[in-house]
Amino acid sequence: MGEELLQIGILKELRPEFVAVCQREPSSYSGHPFIVEVGIAYGGEIPRKNDFMLYRFANRIPLLYDEASDVSWKAIKSINWRRYKVTSEMPIAIITHICSTKVPYKTVGKEFISDRPEVSREILNGLREAGRQLKRFLSKQEYIEKERKRLTVFSKYLPKIAQFSTELAEKEKPPDIEKLLRSVKTLEEGD
């Protein structure tokens, strides 16, 4: 599909707050080439669950059954998500897509993909790469929230401090605190 189309599809269907998409370099197992694409969507209209939502595709066809037996689910469970500031209660959806001339299905029913080491490694590396992008986003959100709280405290007490310091210095005009208050207002509005 490609990173761009995968990202557009995720944004259209899930309406998340953040999307990280990764397309791995082509690889092969037993002489059969394959490409792995991974996407992680966070927030927005994704429902909160006790576990991650997993959407699996093989050659653009959704895999609907036996999710727990799939190689994607095993790769997701093997990652230490705390390293990426992610908990299973967060509204997160993970999308995996494997494109190959011969998809390594485990059964004749083509319900899930077998645990081939090469495929598992590529899915794991794709999840890690997308997870690092998500971690950067979550760290930035955490920093903005921390600054917003800090500046809210400043905006509450700064006028009083300016008034008292004016009286202590025996001046008539208080110092200009508007620049700091404007920055507080900007962060509170989310700009």
Order of alpha helices (4+ residues) and beta strands (2+ residues): alpha-beta-beta-beta-beta-beta-alpha-beta-alpha-alpha
